Amino acid sequence: MLVAGSIGIDDVKTPAESRKGLLGGSASYAAVAASFFSPVRLVGVVGEDFPDKYRVMFREKGIDQEGLKTEKGKTFYWAGEYFQDLNQRRTLAVELNVFERFQPELPPAYQDTDYVLLGNLGPALQSRVVDQVKRPRFIMADTMDFYIGSARPDLMALLKRVDAVCMNDGEARQLTGENNLIKAGKMLLGHGPKFAVIKKGEHGSLLFSGDRFFSAPAYPLEEVFDPTGAGDTFAGALAGYLASVGRTDFDALRQAVIVGSAVASFNVEAFSLERLLTLKRVDIDARCRAFRDISRIDEA
Ligand code: AMP
């Protein structure tokens, strides 16, 4: 599968701890999460200051970096602070740096990729990636408040070209103008994609397709250390799972949403991608089983 998106350096502050110089970016989280299920091709840009240790880590995860450009200048930088309620955060600083001039170009070998995840990136650039993939089987786009606010026409055009869209509850409300998430999910489908996924943080996620609907719980964690990248991890694992089973029907999507939720629940247990780097496939499988156990209701 192919993952395109931001690759950056983050400073993250939570009520308990502050950490600087962390690996961040939508594509970093999504690519590593997807790598548990499928070989990944990475499309993004970094500056000359991007630490080699992260390239080594991507390589160790089997992530192909032919599509990762290195440009003169500094890597994308983001700083954020979480409030006592870790569902709320504010952006303290964004420096686009080399990301500002990024024009995704797929190496020829990437152009026949079947499964494509468009992580957070301007929607016009996400469309540019779609232009370059020859016969994709499944394209999913993630988006965020920043792009809904600043590039709505491009985002609407993109939605007509993708199979699935994924965003969090606040973003679904912002995009549709509808407060009720069931109505908002159906409205997202009306803009083009066959599937819409709305993430609700610690309250799970909703999957919509036609008249069908699936509600997945979130894994009940007592301690969350850093929620950064949970959405990207969710999307990466979801798309990676679909690529691994080679199916894109509603039942496969239901399974994929559980897999995405399981991997995302690990990601928030430590800062940056630290937990993903110690995670094993057996841990993911065990947590997927736990998801089934906590949400199964037998007939009375
Ligand atoms: P999430 O917590 O899933 O919203 O993703 C957080 C990641 O998004 C961080 O690692 C940031 O580096 C990255 N990020 C923040 N702002 C943007 C932006 N405007 N475009 C792309 N990625 C961003």
Boltz pocket constraint, residues with backbone or C-beta under 6 A from the ligand:
constraints:
  - pocket:
      binder: B
      contacts: [[A, 6], [A, 8], [A, 9], [A, 10], [A, 23], [A, 24], [A, 25], [A, 26], [A, 77], [A, 78], [A, 94], [A, 120], [A, 121], [A, 144], [A, 146], [A, 227], [A, 228], [A, 229], [A, 230], [A, 231], [A, 232], [A, 233]]
      max_distance: 6.0
